[in-house]
Amino acid sequence: MTESKISLNIQSEVGKLEAVILHYPGAEVENMTPRNAQRALYSDILNLSIARKEYDQLQGVLQKTSRVYEVSDLLTKVLEREDLKENLILKISEMEQVSGYVDYLMKLSPQNLSKILIEGLPIKINTLTDFLRDEYYALKPLYNFYFTRDASAIIGNNAIVCKMANNVRLRESLIMDAIFQSGLFFDSNTINTYDLSRNNPMVKVEGGDILVIRDNILLVGNGSRTSSQGIDLLVQEFCKTDTGKKHVIVQQLPESPESFIHLDMVFTMLDSNTAMVYKPLIMGSSPYQTVHIQIENGKVVKISSATGILSLLKKLGIEIDPVVCGGKADDWDQEREQWHSGANFLAIAPGKVISYARNIHTLEELSKNGFEIVAARDIINDNYNLETSKRCVITIEGSELPRGGGGPRCMTMPLRRS
């Protein structure tokens, strides 16, 4: 990683990926027991050694194709600055009510502090109250941090620091805010939704629900992780960027099952005019509304119902060719593969996407639509030329990683696309 700062710029979901933030899953994932898995937002516990082998494939492909930043490296560099270190520690201690640990944390080296802020800090037992508490950690491990998509989102040159739906993920946002606000790595405008909302509990917004379709079209999911109040705040900020006509398309999502957690679990872009869709929700008639918010010259001028994402995008001049998650033949296959993040794709360039290898019916459907199926190891070992290839799906193994509840888009936070 060179030292030059980069300008953040995301104007689409599919432009060639030039820079991305990842977090390599570490001890925090193992600092979870079946008893606290649900609180950690997991439906099961992961085998870290297998999850890492799978993650190595994702990281390996991205290192071949773009500039990769690692959260822990960025955090350590932030903590080398004494003023930034103190600022972050004080914010964390206030938000997580651990003021008794400030002096201890301040004395730690940047490397050790970075590790503790991600992997967790066991509680000091000094009182009977502490002893009787059913809690092992003063600072809980960030079990979900390898899903870097959610704590922040880039829209144009703006870094949105997301107000997460669950307190167990709050510190992820504080860390991302410290990284963006430091000005050490990126040229951007940081928008902190905690500060903007004055920490209003009704405001919730996560990056997995935010898709940048075009510089003037945002697609946002409204479900268990992103509230209508969170979207109102996002729209208010989107209004401030540039004049002219802009559109926010809001898609309501079911609260359950948990596989519908974010919009990118049912809809992701594969190419400028192709998307992977979960058919029952995106193409079927469902009770979940699609809402069109129209903006002109910095003001919301109209909010109306639409008959679905695809028909509304068509009206806006983007005709999407949908590829059905799980294949068209069988509702069961669609449901099973959506559960295992079968609709969650990351585009590294138009028509060049990353997916799990396990979702065979989805891959068959992509093959029918002209996508060549390529194993991640062939990219990593230079056995496949991405530059000269046409449409392709790069597959990573995924037996453990999907247990955390997400796919390649969830595990990546793009900073810049061409």
Secondary structure, 3 states (H helix, E strand, C coil): CCCCCEECEECCCCCCEEEEEECCCCHHHHCCCCCCCCCCCCCCCCCHHHHHHHHHHHHHHHHHHCEEEEHHHHHHHHHCCHHHHHHHHHHHHHHCCCHHHHHHHHHCCHHHHHHHHHHCEECCCCCHHHHHCCCCEEECCCCCCCCCCCCEEEEECEEEECCCCCHHHHHHHHHHHHHHHCCCCEECEEEEHHHHCCCCCCCCCCHHHEEEEECCEEEEEECCCCCHHHHHHHHHHHHHCCCCEEEEEEEECCCCCHHHCCHHHCEEEEECCEEEECHHHHCCCCCCCEEEEEEECCEEEEEEEECCHHHHHHHCCCCCEEEECCCCCCHHHHHHHHHCCCCCCEEEECCEEEEECCCHHHHHHHHHCCCEEEEHHHHHCCCCCCCCCCCEEEEECCCCHHHHCCCCCCCCEEEEEC
